[in-house]
Amino acid sequence: MADKYRNFADLERHEQSGVTYDIAVRRAQTAFAIVAPHGGGIEGGTSEIADAVAGPEHSFYTFEGLKGSGNQELHITSTRFDEPMCVTLLGVSDVVVTIHGEEGEGEGEGVFVSGLDGPRSELITRVLKREGFDAQPQSNPNLQGTEACNLCNRGLTAAGVQLELSKAVRQTLFESLTREGRTHPTERFDVFVKALREALSTAIR
């Protein structure tokens, strides 16, 4: 499905901040920025996951859909996502890790890891597998996050990590993927967040 809005300026002309969408940003001093560009009701659970993974140590950004329905209209693909506060944060962050939701029903409980930071992608995959998650490289060439203009590769190192979490695995992290359900994370949510934070804190050799 093609995006309704080609860029943020187009979206901003037709949508209302605080009513149909919201933005949250938090700057930290560490090298990492954890970004959920399709949060809220667009790709349910990604905002909450990114926020928890960032914690107080890492920078955090999310663009959230607030509509009662039809939040997919607010989706701007990662290669064209240009909301100004996000762009500013990326420009002062060494490594960007983006959290996305795969909306297909046939992906099982997969966590698909890609992006131009190959060593860190491999480390994240190993740590998540150790904790029982079906982490694997992204096989879909359209979702591998290898474009220079992809959000995950717009940090100072020009090489980041993109995580696509299947709907099935996100459903195990929350009571449900509704707005209310997402306020009730499960024990598996804590396991996932702890594993990803561990991978980010481990030095790449």
C-alpha positions as CSV (number, residue, x, y, z in Angstrom):
1,M,0.0,0.0,0.0
2,A,1.5,3.3,-1.1
3,D,1.9,6.1,1.5
4,K,-0.8,8.7,1.6
5,Y,1.7,11.5,2.4
6,R,5.0,11.7,0.6
7,N,6.8,13.6,3.4
8,F,6.2,15.2,6.7
9,A,5.4,18.6,5.3
10,D,2.6,17.0,3.3
11,L,1.3,15.2,6.4
12,E,1.5,18.3,8.5
13,R,-0.7,20.2,6.1
14,H,-3.6,17.7,6.5
15,E,-3.2,16.3,10.0
16,Q,-3.3,17.9,13.5
17,S,-0.5,17.6,16.0
18,G,-1.8,16.3,19.4
19,V,-5.0,15.1,17.8
20,T,-4.2,12.7,14.9
21,Y,-0.5,12.3,15.7
22,D,2.1,13.1,18.3
23,I,5.9,13.2,18.5
24,A,8.1,12.4,21.5
25,V,11.9,12.9,21.5
26,R,14.5,12.6,24.3
27,R,18.1,13.4,23.8
28,A,20.8,11.5,25.8
29,Q,24.6,11.5,25.7
30,T,25.3,8.0,24.5
31,A,26.0,7.0,21.0
32,F,22.7,5.3,20.3
33,A,19.3,6.7,19.2
34,I,16.4,4.3,19.3
35,V,13.7,5.4,16.8
36,A,10.1,4.2,16.2
37,P,8.9,6.2,13.2
38,H,5.6,4.4,12.9
39,G,4.5,4.2,16.5
40,G,1.2,4.5,18.3
41,G,-1.6,3.0,16.2
42,I,0.5,2.7,13.0
43,E,2.6,-0.3,14.0
44,G,1.4,-1.1,17.4
45,G,3.9,-1.6,20.2
46,T,6.9,-0.1,18.5
47,S,6.8,3.2,20.5
48,E,6.6,1.4,23.8
49,I,9.5,-1.0,22.8
50,A,11.7,1.8,21.6
51,D,11.1,3.9,24.7
52,A,11.9,1.0,27.1
53,V,15.0,0.0,25.1
54,A,16.3,3.6,25.1
55,G,15.7,4.0,28.8
56,P,17.6,7.0,30.4
57,E,20.9,6.1,28.6
58,H,20.0,6.3,24.9
59,S,18.3,8.9,22.8
60,F,14.7,8.2,21.9
61,Y,12.3,9.3,19.2
62,T,8.8,8.3,18.1
63,F,6.2,9.5,15.7
64,E,2.8,8.1,16.9
65,G,-0.5,7.7,15.2
66,L,-3.4,8.7,17.5
67,K,-6.4,8.1,15.3
68,G,-9.2,5.8,16.5
69,S,-8.8,4.0,13.1
70,G,-6.9,4.5,9.9
71,N,-3.5,5.2,11.4
72,Q,-1.8,3.6,8.4
73,E,-2.6,6.9,6.6
74,L,0.2,8.4,8.7
75,H,2.9,6.0,7.6
76,I,5.8,7.7,5.8
77,T,8.4,5.1,4.6
78,S,11.8,5.2,6.3
79,T,13.7,6.4,3.2
80,R,11.5,9.5,3.0
81,F,10.8,10.1,6.7
82,D,11.9,13.7,7.3
83,E,10.2,15.0,10.4
84,P,12.5,17.8,11.6
85,M,13.0,16.8,15.2
86,C,13.9,13.3,14.1
87,V,16.3,14.5,11.4
88,T,18.0,16.7,14.0
89,L,18.4,13.8,16.5
90,L,19.8,11.5,13.8
91,G,22.4,14.1,12.9
92,V,23.9,14.1,16.5
93,S,23.7,10.3,17.1
94,D,26.4,7.8,16.1
95,V,24.3,4.7,15.6
96,V,20.6,4.6,14.9
97,V,18.4,1.6,15.8
98,T,14.9,1.7,14.3
99,I,12.0,-0.4,15.6
100,H,9.3,-1.3,13.1
101,G,6.3,-3.6,13.1
102,E,5.8,-6.1,10.3
103,E,2.1,-6.2,9.7
104,G,1.9,-9.4,7.6
105,E,0.1,-12.4,9.1
106,G,2.4,-15.0,7.8
107,E,5.7,-14.0,9.5
108,G,5.3,-16.1,12.6
109,E,7.1,-14.7,15.7
110,G,10.0,-13.5,13.7
111,V,12.3,-10.6,14.6
112,F,14.0,-9.5,11.3
113,V,17.3,-7.7,11.8
114,S,18.9,-5.7,9.0
115,G,20.7,-2.4,8.2
116,L,24.2,-1.5,7.2
117,D,25.8,-2.1,10.7
118,G,26.4,-5.8,10.0
119,P,28.4,-6.6,13.2
120,R,25.9,-5.1,15.5
121,S,23.0,-6.7,13.6
122,E,24.7,-10.1,14.1
123,L,25.2,-9.4,17.8
124,I,21.6,-8.4,18.3
125,T,20.5,-11.5,16.4
126,R,22.6,-13.8,18.6
127,V,21.5,-12.2,21.9
128,L,17.8,-12.3,20.9
129,K,18.1,-16.0,19.8
130,R,19.7,-16.8,23.1
131,E,16.6,-15.5,24.8
132,G,14.3,-17.6,22.7
133,F,13.3,-15.1,20.0
134,D,13.1,-16.1,16.4
135,A,15.7,-13.5,15.3
136,Q,16.9,-13.8,11.7
137,P,18.3,-11.7,8.9
138,Q,15.7,-9.9,6.8
139,S,15.2,-11.9,3.6
140,N,12.8,-9.4,1.9
141,P,15.1,-7.1,-0.2
142,N,12.6,-4.3,0.1
143,L,12.9,-4.3,3.9
144,Q,16.6,-4.8,4.4
145,G,17.4,-1.2,5.5
146,T,20.4,-0.9,3.3
147,E,19.7,2.4,1.5
148,A,21.8,5.3,2.7
149,C,18.7,7.4,3.1
150,N,17.0,4.8,5.3
151,L,16.5,6.2,8.8
152,C,18.7,3.6,10.4
153,N,21.7,4.6,8.3
154,R,21.4,8.4,8.8
155,G,23.4,8.5,12.0
156,L,27.0,9.8,12.1
157,T,28.5,6.4,11.3
158,A,26.1,6.1,8.3
159,A,25.4,2.4,9.4
160,G,22.6,1.4,11.7
161,V,20.3,-1.4,12.6
162,Q,16.7,-1.9,11.5
163,L,14.4,-4.3,13.5
164,E,11.1,-5.5,12.0
165,L,9.0,-7.2,14.6
166,S,6.2,-9.4,13.3
167,K,2.7,-8.8,14.6
168,A,2.7,-12.2,16.2
169,V,5.8,-11.5,18.3
170,R,4.5,-8.1,19.3
171,Q,1.3,-9.6,20.5
172,T,3.3,-11.7,23.0
173,L,4.9,-8.5,24.4
174,F,1.7,-6.9,25.4
175,E,-1.7,-7.8,26.8
176,S,-2.9,-6.7,23.3
177,L,-1.9,-4.3,20.6
178,T,-4.8,-1.9,21.3
179,R,-4.0,1.4,22.9
180,E,-5.1,0.1,26.3
181,G,-3.4,-3.3,25.9
182,R,-0.1,-1.7,25.1
183,T,-0.1,-0.1,28.6
184,H,0.2,-3.6,30.0
185,P,3.5,-5.2,28.8
186,T,4.1,-8.9,29.5
187,E,7.1,-10.6,31.1
188,R,8.4,-11.4,27.6
189,F,8.4,-7.7,26.9
190,D,10.9,-7.3,29.7
191,V,13.0,-10.2,28.4
192,F,13.1,-8.6,24.9
193,V,14.0,-5.1,26.1
194,K,16.7,-6.5,28.5
195,A,18.3,-8.5,25.6
196,L,18.3,-5.6,23.2
197,R,19.8,-3.2,25.8
198,E,22.5,-5.8,26.5
199,A,23.3,-6.1,22.8
200,L,23.7,-2.3,22.6
201,S,26.0,-2.1,25.6
202,T,28.3,-4.9,24.4
203,A,31.4,-3.6,22.6
204,I,31.8,-4.8,19.0
205,R,35.2,-6.5,18.5
